[in-house]
Amino acid sequence: FFFQAEDGIRDYKVTGVQTCALPISMRYATRNSIAYRMALVAAGTFDAALALSAKNDWDLAAGDLIASEAGALTTDHKGARFVYNRPSPLQTSLICATPALHPLILARTQAIAL
């Protein structure tokens, strides 16, 4: 799923809006394509994209590049950057978010055992 903070937690580098405090409320939605969700974060349309299930390298690589070039951070739910082209093409999870929101999501997801 991906979500957007209703009160505008955003990062200046990605969206041009100054960072503010934690969101009071948020909305979320689902989309089938993980790369599309990452592109929405890169475009500043949404603040984060999360997937707490395994994804293949070929599903993430292009979206990772697009989001990173836009200034977003893309890691697994433990905060580790992706390493591509390994013998196993699976990545355990995905968090793609603005630099202001990424550590807040990590604080909530690092304890999850996947």
C-alpha positions in Angstrom: 0.0 0.0 0.0 1.0 3.6 -0.1 -0.2 6.6 1.9 -0.2 10.3 2.1 -0.2 12.2 5.3 -3.3 14.5 5.4 -1.5 17.3 7.2 1.5 17.2 4.8 4.5 15.4 6.3 6.7 15.9 3.3 10.3 16.6 2.6 11.5 19.7 0.7 13.9 17.8 -1.5 11.2 15.5 -2.9 8.1 17.6 -2.9 9.1 21.2 -2.4 7.0 21.3 0.9 8.8 21.9 4.2 8.9 19.0 6.6 6.5 19.2 9.6 5.5 17.1 12.6 3.9 13.6 12.6 0.7 13.3 10.7 -2.6 13.6 12.5 -4.3 11.4 10.0 -3.5 9.7 6.8 -5.1 8.0 3.9 -4.0 4.9 2.1 -4.7 3.0 -1.0 -3.5 -0.1 -2.9 -2.1 -0.4 -6.4 -0.9 -3.6 -8.1 2.4 -2.4 -9.4 5.1 -1.8 -6.8 7.1 0.2 -9.4 4.1 2.5 -9.9 3.7 3.1 -6.2 7.4 4.0 -6.0 7.0 6.4 -8.9 4.1 8.1 -7.1 6.4 8.7 -4.2 9.1 10.0 -6.5 6.5 12.4 -8.1 5.5 13.7 -4.7 1.9 12.4 -5.1 2.3 10.1 -2.1 4.6 10.2 0.8 5.4 6.5 1.1 5.0 3.0 -0.4 5.3 -0.1 1.7 5.3 -3.8 0.9 5.9 -6.2 3.8 6.1 -9.2 1.5 9.0 -10.4 -0.7 9.5 -8.7 -4.0 11.7 -9.6 -6.9 14.6 -7.5 -8.1 12.9 -7.0 -11.5 9.9 -5.5 -9.7 12.0 -3.0 -7.7 15.1 -2.0 -9.6 13.5 0.6 -11.9 11.3 2.1 -9.2 14.3 2.2 -6.8 16.3 4.2 -9.4 13.4 6.6 -10.1 12.6 7.2 -6.4 16.3 7.6 -5.5 16.9 10.1 -8.2 13.9 12.1 -6.9 15.4 12.1 -3.4 13.3 9.4 -1.8 14.8 6.6 0.3 14.3 3.0 -0.6 15.2 0.2 1.8 13.8 -3.0 3.3 11.7 -2.8 6.5 14.9 -3.0 8.6 16.6 -0.1 6.8 19.0 -2.0 4.6 19.5 -0.7 1.0 18.8 -3.2 -1.7 21.6 -5.2 -3.3 20.6 -6.5 -6.7 21.8 -9.3 -9.0 22.4 -11.8 -6.2 21.8 -15.6 -6.6 18.4 -15.1 -5.0 16.5 -12.2 -6.6 14.1 -11.8 -3.7 14.0 -8.7 -1.4 12.2 -9.2 1.9 10.2 -6.0 1.9 10.1 -2.4 0.7 9.8 1.0 2.3 10.0 3.9 -0.2 9.5 7.2 1.5 10.6 10.8 1.7 13.7 11.4 3.9 11.5 13.0 6.6 9.1 10.1 6.8 11.4 7.1 6.2 12.9 6.9 9.7 9.5 7.2 11.3 8.3 4.2 9.3 11.4 2.3 10.1 10.8 2.8 13.8 7.5 1.0 13.4 8.7 -1.8 11.1 12.1 -2.8 12.3 10.8 -5.2 14.9 8.6 -7.1 12.4 9.9 -10.6 11.7 9.3 -11.5 8.0 
